[in-house]
């Protein structure tokens, strides 16, 4: 079968392409450990540029002759300067795999990637998906630190009551958590760049899945934040898939003594219970390997470890091309019609 060249465009949220990307994504993960509902809202949360000033996400797509989206890959800039950008995909419909589409999509994004500011890594890849790891290895991407995928059936067992000196609550209407949450984030994630901490509150609220009911704050008697648990409930109507809640973040202020870990467990349980009340039947979390205390918190709550997760980083050599490559790609992408379809660049181009 002959396929058209991939088309490269700036991603525009809120078009019919979101539905097509959701359907394609679900077809590619069905039957794997990371199977879950894929909705247009989830697509937008993954591909929407992180911040108004950020460069647009670049989206490469391949459509069949009849117009069906059969393959896609996207390159999103990091959420903060000095952070890590993300390659989503390539994802190729199972009926069209092993025909070189993944490689063509990856090649389409090679020039923008060459001028990428900082590092770029793949999305989460379960260890069972050995073909995906082999794909990136062939293209000289390097495996890096992994993570753990955990899942739970809701409701969770009741968390034990904690000390009266620690209170759990949701944000108050109109409350500005920029400073206290930024301080907690910086303490819990010292390895991340400072803008990731200072922008955490704005970033969390900007996600359309955010609801204040599913953010739990744990603070002591003087109001200092000790922990925060953010859960995104994912409403959908897909038959055969239970509504899911994603534990997007669990921040614990050091030192991680037993009482602090207990506070983290209570905060996570509180936020997940709020999502369950909104209809979630399952919960999932992806926790980096260097955050083992968080994994311990979740398993103590009733989460089970489902699969180890891997990430691959783009090869350094791939990012040494002239910086004008990204400018050219963005100029071409800016010619995308308003209906969300992409104009072709003619670039030769390549799966999670």
N, C-alpha and C positions, 0 to 999 in steps of 0.2 A: 504494500500500500504506500502511496506517495502522500506526503504531508506538506502543507504549506510552511514557509519559513515562519518562525516565531515572530510575534509582533510585540514591540516594546512600547510601553506607555507609562505616564505618571498615573498611579492609582488614584481613582476618584471614588470615595465612599458614597454609599447611598444610591447606587445604580443597580440595574438588574444583574450586573456582573457579580455582585455579592452573592446572590442566590446560586448562580452557576458555580462559583468557587466553593460555596458550602457543599453543594451536591458532589462536586469532584473530590473535595477533601474527605467527605464521608465514605465515598466509594473506595478510596485508597487506604483507609484505616479500618474498614470493616473486617472483623475477624482477627485483629491484632490486639496485643495487650493495651494499646492506647486507644482502642475503640471508644467513642463517646459521641454525644450529639454534636454536630457541626452546624451552626446556625449563621445566618448573615451577620448577626450582632457579634458573634465570635470572630468571623472573618474581619469585620471592621476593626475590632479591638487589636487584632494581630497586625493589620496592614496600615492602619491610620498613622500618619506621621506623628511622632511623639512630641508635640508642641507646635505652636503656630509658626515659629520661625524655622522649624526643621525643614530640610530639603524633602521633596516628595518621595514617597516609596515608589520604586520602579517595579513594574509588573510585566513579566513576559508571558505570553499566552499562545497556545496553539488550538485552533478550532478545526473540527472536521468539516468536510464539504457541506454538510447540512447545517452548519452553524453551531453544533454542539461543542462546548469547551471540553477538551480531552487532556490538556496538560497545562501546567502553570508553574511559575516560580516568581518570587518577589524578593527584593532587596530593600530593607528598611534601615534608616539611619539610627544610630544609638540614641537612647532617651536623654543623654546628657553628654557634653564634651568629655572625651576621654573614656567613654563607655564602649560597649560592644554592640555593633550593629547585628542585624539578624537576616539570614537567608532562610526564607520560608519555601520549602520544597527543594528541588523540583518534585511536583506531584504529577503522576501520569495515570490516567484511568487504567484499571487492570486489563481491559480489553486491548489496550494499545501499548502495553509495556514491552520491553526488550526489543524496541525498534529504533533506539537512538534518540528518542524525543527528550529524555532527561539530559543527555549530553548536549543536545542542541540548545536547550533552555539555559543550561549553565554557561555555555559559550556566549549566548546572547547577553548575559549579565557580566561577562568577563571584563569588558572595558570600563563600565561604571565601577566595578569592584576594584579595578586597578587604581582608581583615584579616590577610593573610599577613605574617609577621615577616621583613622584608627583601625581597630580590628573588626572582623566579621566572623560570626559562627553560625552553624546550622541551628535549626529548631531541634527539639528533643527527638531522639531516635532510640526506641527500645532496643535492647541488646539482641532480642530475638530477630530483629530485622537485619540479618547479616548482609543481605544484598545491598541495603542502603549504605552500610558502613563500607562495603567493598567498593561501591560506586564512588564515594568521596575519596577513598584511598587511591583509587586509580587516577583521580584528578589532582592528586598531591595535596589534598586537604589533610590536616593533622588531627588525630584524636586528642582531646583535651579532657580536663576534669569532668566527671560525670555527675549524675544525680540519681535519685530514687523516686520511682513512681509508686504512690500509695493510693488505695481506694478503700471506701467504706460504704456499707449499706446504712441508710438512715431510718430511724433515729439512732444516734449513738447511745451507748449506756450512759447513764447519768454521771457527770463528773463529781468527784467528792467536793464537799464544801470547803472553802478556803478560809484563811484568817479574816477576821472582821476589819483588819487594817488595810486590806486590799479590796477596792471596789471595782466592779465591772459595769460598764455603761456603753451606750451608743453615743455618737456625737449629738450635741444639742443643735437645734435648727440655727443656722447662721454662724455656727462656731468656726473660728479660724484655727486650724490645727497646724498651720505651716511651721511655726517654730517648735512646739513640743514634739510633733511627729518627726520633724527634721532632726532634732537632737537624738530621739530614740533610734531613728534609722541609721544615723552616723555611728552610734554606739554599737548597734547590732550588726551593721555591715561595714566595718572599717575598710574592707578591701575595695569598696566601690568609690567612684569619684564623688567629690563633695556635692556637685550639682544634683546627683541622684538623690541625695538626702534632702537638700533644700527644696527640691521640686516634687517630693513624694506626694504631698497632700494634693497639689494641683493635678498630678498625674493620675492618682487614684480616682479623683472625682471626674476627670475627663473621660474615663471609660464609661460608655453608655450602659454597661452592665452594673455599674455601681449603685448601691442603695445604702443609705446610712444605717438601716436596720441590721445590715450584715457586716458592719464594722464594729468590733468590740475593742474598747480601750480599758486597760487595767492600770489603775493608779493607786498610789499609797495615800496616807492621810494628808500629806502636804501637797497633793496634786501632781506629783511627778509621775510621768508615764513609765510603767515597768514593762508593759507588753502591749502589742496591738495585733489583732487578727482580722484580716480582710478576706471576706468570702464573696465571690461573685455567683449569684444564682443564675442559672441559664435556662430560661423559659423556652419551650419549643413544643411542637406538635408532631414530631417525627414518630411514626408508629414503631413499636418494638424497642424504643430507647427510653429508659427512665430519665426524668428530668434530673439534671446534675448540678451540683454546686462545686465550684473550684475554689480551693483555699489558695488565694493568690499570694498572700504574704502572712507570715507569722514572725513578728519582731520581738526579740527578748533582750532586755537590757542586761549586760553583764554586771556582776559575775553570775555565771549560770549555776548557782547553788541549788540544792533540791527545792527550796521554797520558791525560787524564781522559775524553775521548770514547772512546778505545780501551778503557778500563776499562768504560765503559757498554756498549759493544758486546759485550764478553766476558760481562758480567753478564746481559744480555738473552739472548744465545745459550745460556748455561748454563741459565737458567730455562726457556726454550722447549724445549731438549733434554730437560729433565726431564718436561715435559708430553707431548712426543712419546713418551717411554718409557711414559707412562701411557695411550697410545692416540690422542693428538691427531694428526690428519693435516694440519690447516691451522692457521694462526695469524692473528690480526687485532689491530689496534691503532688507537685513535683519539687523535691527538696534537694538542693545541691549537696554533694557528698561532704563538703566541709562544714555543713550545718547538721551534723549528726545528732546533737541534742534536740533539734526540732523533729527529726525522724523519731527519736525516742518518745517525745511528747505525743506524737500522733499515734504511734503503735500502742501506747498506754491508753489512748482514748478508744481504741477499737479499729483503727485503720490497719490494713494489712499491706505488706510490701508486695507489689504486683510485678515489677520488673526493674532492673537497672536501666538507666538512661545514659546515652552517650551524646556527645557533641563533637563536631569537627570544626576546626578553625581554617580559614582560607590560607593558602600558602603565601608566604611573604613575597615571593617572586611575582605573584599574580597582582600585587598592588604597587608595582614599581613602574607601571606605564605612565605616560604623560598625563597630567591632571586635566588636560583639555578633553579627555575621553568622557568624563562625567558631564561636562558642559554640553558636549555634542549630544549625548544621550538625552539629557534633560530638554534641550531645544527640540529634539525630535519628539520626545514624549509630550511636550506642550501642545503638539498639533493634534492630540487626541480629541475626537468629536465629543460634544457635550453629553451624548447618550451613553458614554462609557465604553464604546468600542475603540479599538486601538488602530492607529495607522502603522503600517509596516515600516521597519527600518531596513529590511533586506539583510540584516546581519545574520551570519551563519551561527547557528547555534545548535541543551540538555536536560533525586526522588527520595524522597524521604522513604 
